[in-house]
Amino acid sequence: MLADQLSKLHDADDWMLNKKYFRVLDQLWGPHTFDRFASGTNNQCSKFCSRFWCPGSAGVDAFSYNWQGENNWVNAPFALLGRVMLHMRACKAVGTVIVPWWPKQQWWHLVRSADGSRWAAAVRDAREINVTRPRDLFLPGPGSANSVIVGAPNWAVYALRVDFSDM
């Protein structure tokens, strides 16, 4: 009964950055060694954490692990970006974080300066990855129930190179 229910579960956060865009960022700032928010079907790195246990997962709940010592790939559900930045700071972690240009979000002050004129100190580099608004930027996972993120979002999306190692 539980297995049947789980097989019908639709996950609004089951989506991924298209591998061709990941590869560009991996050449720029990689190699990335740990995908912190993935599944067995959408992981970008051989080591990954997943929301639920799945074959190949190094663990469940990315926030229960220390991220230091890895080159982290972080394409988290956007609602978790505040927690991501706080966890990276606590761990003195380094990685690439995918963020939408959503200045009204609670977490925005963690990626931009207080006056909004520049990136926060831990953001060492930033690249807009959807300048041309490609239709295949984000791809759905097999259990995806998210039609907002998948495809070509109508907002800017940035890859941030974040480094808290010396902060």
Summary of the structure (lengths in Angstrom):
residues: 167
radius of gyration: 15.6
end to end distance: 48.9
largest distance: 53.2
contacts: 474
relative contact order: 0.20
helix: 22%
strand: 27%
